[in-house]
Amino acid sequence: MVDDAPSRGWSVLVVGVARAVTDPDAIATFEEQAHTKPRAGGRRTLWVSIGVDRLTGRRITADDS
């Protein structure tokens, strides 16, 4: 995720097994609780759950050029 105005954000890498979420109740919960919208716009119908085996990341700042 990057905030374009101040050029900062996070780069996150998740390694694990991914599965499509098909339970209608889980999908409804995800849609209600999502804090962001697709960057490219439009509605998405596929939700993916990732069992996390490894999680890494780094903060991105304007000084990272």
Secondary structure, DSSP 8 states (H G I E B T S, - for coil): -EETTTTEEEEEEEEEEEEE---HHHHHHHHHH-----TT-S-----EEEEEEEEEEEEE-GGG-
